[in-house]
Amino acid sequence: MPLDPQVAAMLGGSEWPGASSVPVDELRALVRQFSTAAPPLPVPLASVEDRSIPGPAGDIKVRIYTPEGKAPFPVIVFFHGGGYVTGDLDTQDMIARGLAHGAGALTISVDYRLAPENPFPAATDDAFAALNWAAANAAGLGGDPTKLAVAGDSAGANLSAVAALMARDAGGPALSGQALFYGSACYPMAETASAREFAAGPILTGEDVSYFWSQYLPQAETQKHDFRASPFLAASHAGLPPAFVATAEVDPTRDDAEAYGEKLSKAGVPVEIRRYEGMPHGFVSWVAFLPAAQKAVDEACAFLKAQWAKA
């Protein structure tokens, strides 16, 4: 399973030092520097606004992307990746812009609290609070609260899956769909074929996965059984919204992510699982110039639009 030539050339044979090899602040700075090196994704949008919303432990920063066109728009609540430790409104700005434009959706990106300063379940609490805020305030922002979806990449995909479970169990907000880009959905990472083959990466290594989980779950042996940490382990997956599950072929978490999609399907949830050949973990962030990343965003948008058409 060779790495895509364009990605290989971009990486240039450089070696990732490993997430645990540098202090958290430095790791966040490195991720931010790499993620924001390119200019914003050049798609037309009516507006992009930063604001704060109430959260369970103080205000949560959000960024609201309004597409061009006539309101009311469907609504996507988006959660960025970064292993629960890194990432912010800027690091995955390009994905949020791509979703807002491609799906024609009011997209609300959420700057949830990060570990280790704010370990589990801080991120899930913020995610569900933001989802409830979006549902309650969508109409005032030009959105349609009856056409609501969650989306995220990596850790953000896991948060999306958890938010969908929490919404189902709480009796709302009602979701039309969920778009999950390479979210493993379970701790610890299983001894799968992809975990063994791509233990050394590229981009994400098996050691990186273990490190991020260790920062997020300080009491892992007990917390790992909580579905808010491992949505794969929820008692039931019935009644969840239709899911688009995108995985990267050259990714140690690939098989875990696909297993979650299969788990949903067995529970009667409509699921579309797409594996992108030659792609590493995190590839959707390169939506501005990588064809496979653009394809993944386009296909996720098409999936969500199909769900909203049924609403």
N, C-alpha and C positions, 0 to 999 in steps of 0.2 A: 504494500500500500504506500506508494511513494508520495512525498509531499508535493503539492502543486508547484510546478516550475516557477510561476510568478511569485508565489509566497517564498519559496526557497531562495530566489534571487534577492528578494526584499530583505530577508533575514541575513543574507550574506555570510552564512556559516557562523554567525556570532552565537556565543553560548550564554544562556540565561544563568546568572549566578545562583538563582534559587531564592524563593521568597523569604526563607528563614535566615538567609545569610546577611541580611542588612536590617537595621532598626526599622520599626514600623513607619516612623515619620519619613525616613529616607525611601522606603519602599513605596509609600504613597506618592512621594514627589517623583520618583522614577516612572510610576504608572501614569501619573498625570502628564509628565513631560512627553512620554511616548504617545499617549492617547490624544493629546491636543496639538501635536506637531503640525497637522494639516489644518487648513482653514475649514470653517463650518461647511457641512454638506450643502452644495449649491442647488437647493430646491426652493421653489417659491412658496412662501407662507405669508399669511395675512399679518401675523404678529407672533412675537416670542416674548413672554413676560415672566420675570422672576418675582415670586412673592412668598410669604410664609403662611402656614396654616396651623391650627391648633393640633398638638400631638399629646400623647399620654405622659410625656416627660418634658414638655415645653414645645416651642414652635418647631415645625418641620419646614425646611425650605423645599419649594417645588418650582418647577419651570413649566409654564403652560404654552404649548405650541398650538396656534390656531391656523387651520388650513385656509386656503383661498376657497371661495364659494359661498353658498348661502346656508346660513344656520337654520335649524339646529343640526349639529354634526354628531356622529357617533363619538363615543369617548373611550380612550385607551388610558389606563393607569399603568405607567411604565416604571420598572425597577431595574437599576443598573447592576452590572456584575462587578466582581472584584474580590471574591472570596469572603465576603462579609467584612473585610478588613480595609480594602482600598476602594477607590471610585467615588465619584460625585456627579453633580449635574453636568459638568463639562466633559468628563471622560467618555461618556456614552451619548453625548449630545447628538452625534451623527446618526445613531440608531433611532433616537426619538424623533429627529427631523424626518428621517426616512419613513417611519411609520405614519407620522402626521400627514405627510404629503401623499404617500402611496395609498393609504387607507382613507384619505379625506376625513381624518378623525381629529377631534380635539384631544391632544395628547398631554397628559400630566405626568412629568417625570419627578420622581420622589427621592429626596436626599435623606434617606433613613439613617439612623444612628449606626456607627461602625464599631466592631470589636477591635481590640480587646477592651477598650475603655467601656464599651456598652455591649456586653456579651448577650447571648441568647437569654430571653426572647425579645430583646429590644427591637431588633430589626423587624420581626414579625408583627410586634405591637404597632410599630410605626406604619408598616405596610397596610395593615387592616384599617388603621385610623385614617390613612390617606384615601383608601378605597371608599370608606364611608363618607368622608368629606367630599370626594368627587361625586358620589351619587347624590348627595344632598345639595350640592352647589352647581351641578352641571348646567342646569337650565339657565342660571344667571350668567354663565360663561359662554353661552351659545351652544351648549351641548345637549344631547338627548339622553337622559338618564335611563331610558328603556333600551338603549343600545350601548351597553357597557361591557368592556373587556379588560383583561389584565395581560401584560406582556413583560418579558424580562430576559436578560441574558445571564447565563451561568448562575451565580448566587441569586441574581434577580429573577431568573426563571424559577428557582426554588421558592422564592418569596411569592411569586405569582401563583404557583401551585398551592402554597399554603393559604394565601388569601382566598383562593377559590374554595378550598375546603372550609375555611372559617366562615365565609359568606354562606355556604350551603348550610352549615350547622346552625348559624344564627338566624336563618330564614331571610337573608338578604345582606347586602344588595344582590339583586339578580344579575347574573353575568351571562352574556351571549357567547363568550368565547375566551380562550386563553392561548397565548402564543409563547411557547417555551423554547428559547434558544439554548441548547446544550446545558440543561440543568440536570445534575446528577440525581437529585431527589432523595438521596439516602446517605446516611453515615453509618458505618464506615464504607469507603469505596469497596465494592465487591472484587473478588479475585477473578475478574473476567478476562477474556482474550484481549480486549483493548487495553485494560489496565496493565497487563503484562507486556504487551507489544510496545506501548508508548509510555512506559514508566519513566523514560528519560526525556519526554516531550516529543516534539518541540513546543515552545510557548509555556505549556503547563505540564509539570512533571508529577509523578505520584507523590513525591516528597512535598511538593507545593500543596497538593490537595490535603495531605495529612496536616501540614502546618496551618492552613487556613481553618480547617475544622477545629484544631486545637485552640486557636484563638477565639473562635466563636462559641465553642462548647466547653467551658472550663470543667464541667462535671459530666464528661461525655458518656460515661458508662450508664448513667441514669437518664441523661437528657436525650440520648440517641433514640430512646423509645417513644419520645413525644413526636406526634405527627407534625408539629410546627417546626421541628428540626429535620425530620425525615418524612416528607409527605408520602413516600412510598409505603410507609408503615401504617397509614391511616386504617382504621377498622373497616371502613368501606369507602369505595370510590364511586359508588353509584350516585347518579343525580348531579354529577359535576358538569360544567359547561364543556362543549366541544373543544378539542385541543389540537393545536398545530405544534408538533414536536420536531424541532430541527436539530440535527446532530452533525458533528464534524467527524469525518472518517479517521483523521490522524489525531486522536484525542483519547487520553486514558479514561475519561468519564463517558465515552461514547455509549458503551453497552449499558451502563446504568441509566443513562438518559432514555435510551430506547426501551429499556425494561419498564420504565415508568409509563411510557406511551402504551406499551402492551398491557400493563396493569389496568390502565384506564379503559382500554378497548374491551378487555374481558369483563369489566364492570358495566358494559353497555354504553360507554361514552363514545360518541363519534370522534375518531382520532385520525389525523393524517401525520404519518412519520416520514420525514425526509432526511436522508443522509447525503451530505455534500462531499463528493469525492475529493481527496487530496487536501482537504481543509483541516487546519489545526483549531484547537480551542480558541475562542475569541475572534474568529475570522469575520463575523458580521460587523465588527467595528470598522472594517476596511471597506464599508459600503460605497465610499466615494470613488474607489478605483478598482476594486476587485469584482469581476463579473459574478463569481459564485456568491459573494456577499449580497450584491444587488438582487440576485435571483432569490436568495433566501428571504430578503425583506419583501420582495414583490410577492412571493408565494404566501408568506404570512399575511400580507395585506389582503390578498385575494381570498384567503381562507376566512379572515375576519369579516370581510365585506359580504361573503356568502352567508355567514351566520346572521349578520344584521339584516340581510334581505329577507330572512325567514322570520325575523322578530315582529 
